[in-house]
Amino acid sequence: MQEFDIPIFKKTYELYKNFHFVRNTAPKQERYTIFLKCENIILEIIEGILEASELYKNEKMPVLRKTSRKLNLLRVFVRLMKDTESIKLKDYTVMEEEIDEIGRMLGGWIKSTKE
């Protein structure tokens, strides 16, 4: 499937795999609260990317904007996990870098869709 070859999908897929590993090392109480919420948001971002990849250019914008909002929400929750010491600083740094890169890719996709 062509949509699995796009770089933003691959990067988000890797983010989920890394997040899943970090979630499994977290305290049980945390796994079923903010970690679960973040995991669901990442899955929604993946869904949005796949959905947008199948739409015509003039139909993509609402899906891309919604996906961008989800990514921003994920940023806030990951920062909150760091601030509450639910994740190690090292894990936060890696996730933050991945989220930032996905954000740049998504921003470029939105910009190219507007043109």
Wavefront OBJ file of the C-alpha trace (Angstrom):
o trace
v 0.000 0.000 0.000
v 1.374 3.353 -1.077
v 0.247 5.232 2.063
v 2.578 3.085 4.202
v 5.556 4.422 2.237
v 5.078 8.068 3.151
v 7.711 9.388 5.583
v 5.257 10.984 8.042
v 3.459 7.661 8.442
v 6.736 5.842 9.070
v 7.821 8.455 11.622
v 4.502 8.319 13.481
v 4.591 4.525 13.423
v 8.035 4.661 15.056
v 6.744 7.159 17.641
v 4.012 4.701 18.603
v 6.488 1.830 18.933
v 8.790 3.934 21.137
v 5.875 5.208 23.197
v 4.583 1.671 23.688
v 7.964 0.595 25.041
v 8.093 3.553 27.458
v 4.502 2.883 28.549
v 5.365 -0.697 29.459
v 8.125 0.520 31.780
v 5.900 3.079 33.531
v 4.219 2.523 36.895
v 0.929 0.669 36.560
v -1.137 3.629 37.805
v 0.277 5.864 35.077
v -0.247 3.296 32.312
v -4.011 3.504 32.621
v -4.337 7.267 32.804
v -2.253 9.727 30.812
v -0.278 7.016 28.993
v -3.476 5.456 27.697
v -4.738 8.873 26.608
v -1.488 9.592 24.742
v -1.507 6.170 23.130
v -5.022 6.784 21.814
v -4.026 10.202 20.476
v -1.048 8.709 18.620
v -3.367 6.120 17.075
v -5.759 8.901 16.025
v -2.828 10.750 14.424
v -1.920 7.610 12.476
v -5.550 7.281 11.372
v -5.591 10.920 10.248
v -2.408 10.499 8.233
v -3.721 7.389 6.514
v -7.092 9.008 5.837
v -5.513 12.158 4.384
v -3.214 10.084 2.188
v -6.252 8.563 0.473
v -8.142 11.809 -0.143
v -8.013 14.182 -3.086
v -5.965 17.319 -2.480
v -9.034 19.530 -2.082
v -10.453 17.189 0.617
v -7.327 16.818 2.766
v -7.296 20.107 4.689
v -9.957 19.348 7.358
v -8.327 15.992 8.145
v -4.825 17.482 8.246
v -5.926 20.319 10.546
v -7.626 17.864 12.918
v -4.502 15.708 12.898
v -2.386 18.774 13.648
v -4.607 19.627 16.630
v -4.193 16.054 17.907
v -0.421 16.366 17.588
v -0.458 19.604 19.609
v -2.568 17.906 22.284
v -0.062 15.056 22.377
v 2.746 17.605 22.894
v 0.965 18.990 25.954
v 0.319 15.566 27.476
v 3.885 14.353 26.905
v 5.183 17.544 28.550
v 2.780 16.931 31.439
v 4.144 13.399 31.839
v 7.652 14.858 32.072
v 6.587 17.501 34.574
v 4.869 14.915 36.780
v 7.897 12.640 36.434
v 5.808 9.897 34.845
v 8.551 9.449 32.235
v 12.304 9.811 32.354
v 13.822 12.970 30.936
v 15.692 10.893 28.346
v 12.432 9.332 27.102
v 10.764 12.735 27.042
v 13.580 14.199 24.966
v 13.350 11.407 22.392
v 9.553 11.686 22.135
v 9.687 15.472 21.947
v 12.138 15.289 19.036
v 9.942 12.754 17.231
v 6.816 14.830 17.782
v 8.600 17.966 16.557
v 9.739 16.202 13.395
v 6.227 14.878 12.752
v 4.947 18.425 13.318
v 7.328 19.831 10.718
v 6.308 17.139 8.235
v 2.615 17.743 8.918
v 3.097 21.501 8.614
v 4.770 21.024 5.240
v 1.938 18.781 4.097
v -0.633 21.382 5.162
v 1.320 24.144 3.402
v 1.591 22.146 0.174
v -2.113 21.317 0.324
v -3.030 25.014 0.605
v -1.106 25.884 -2.571
l 1 2 3 4 5 6 7 8 9 10 11 12 13 14 15 16 17 18 19 20 21 22 23 24 25 26 27 28 29 30 31 32 33 34 35 36 37 38 39 40 41 42 43 44 45 46 47 48 49 50 51 52 53 54 55 56 57 58 59 60 61 62 63 64 65 66 67 68 69 70 71 72 73 74 75 76 77 78 79 80 81 82 83 84 85 86 87 88 89 90 91 92 93 94 95 96 97 98 99 100 101 102 103 104 105 106 107 108 109 110 111 112 113 114 115
